[in-house]
Amino acid sequence: MGFGVGLRSCHFAWLEQHLLPEQSGVDWFEAISENYLDHHGYARHLLFKLREHYPIALHGVSMSIGSSDPLDKEYLSKLRLLCQELEPKLVSDHLCWTGIQGINSHDLLPMPLTEESLMHVCARVQQVQEFLQRPLVIENPSTYFAFQENQFHEWDFLAQLVKRSGCRLLLDVNNVYVSAKNLGFSACDYLAGIPLDAVVQCHLAGPTDCGTHLIDTHDKPVPTAVWQLYQQMIEQAGRPISTLLEWDANIPDFPELVGELNLAKAVLQGQIPQREPLNQSEHAPLSTPIADALGRKQFVSAQEVE
């Protein structure tokens, strides 16, 4: 699909005036599924208007494919209807669980990477694929802790998930970088072990450096290390992969966002920007409860030192 960005409400007015690809400067858009399941107003109108000119990917955050709770059939029915109407190129969600017994954690929690967990997720992925009548695309999450019971590296777990369920992968390069730094594994080993032939989309984003952890905040420019991993991934894949820039807080104006996206094209020509991950400010948005707890604790500690 080329190079795309997430569809965000702060850009709606600009996009209404710059609707065509030659005006916007992007090849495709990714829309958050949940934002359009129950809403039939202006946002949905613009999404379908954009669909006339661009490929659209749907990206979900609440399927909870790893939960022990039953799959939410009402949610899946609404998602299937949206897919039938919109005809998106891809439908994705995360390798995670978001709650248990009906309680929502408002976080994308990591899976225990065990054989039992793998069998559980495979069965649920297959159920979703049969229900939606399309392949499900699974994204690697950003992680801040791991289970002692783990039997797989995450990349091996995902490789087995692809082999057993037939799903496809969304490789979030920033999440690989964040998780590698937080958990102490090699990002290069991750890229070597993941089945790149199953990767149909990738994400780029900028994290926040909170000292003890990197937090996946999606509110900053992409740092050098993530650009390097992106370049390495494309080289190892030996083919173009649809690339999306995520930016979900402190969102710049659309032309500035496109400027950052265009750096991906330059990176593929060997021109890698030199940037370190930016530090947290007092009012920096942190994306999840776990991230917020880690980030705020680190910020308070820094204040005490000063």
Beta strands, then each sheet from edge to edge (+ up, - down):
strand 1: 3-6
strand 2: 28-32
strand 3: 56-59
strand 4: 90-94
strand 5: 97-100
strand 6: 103-109
strand 7: 137-139
strand 8: 168-172
strand 9: 199-204
strand 10: 208-209
strand 11: 214-215
strand 12: 242-245
strand 13: 278-279
sheet 1: 1+ 2+ 3+ 4+ 7+ 8+ 9+ 12+ 1+
sheet 2: 5+ 6-
sheet 3: 11+ 10- 13-
end
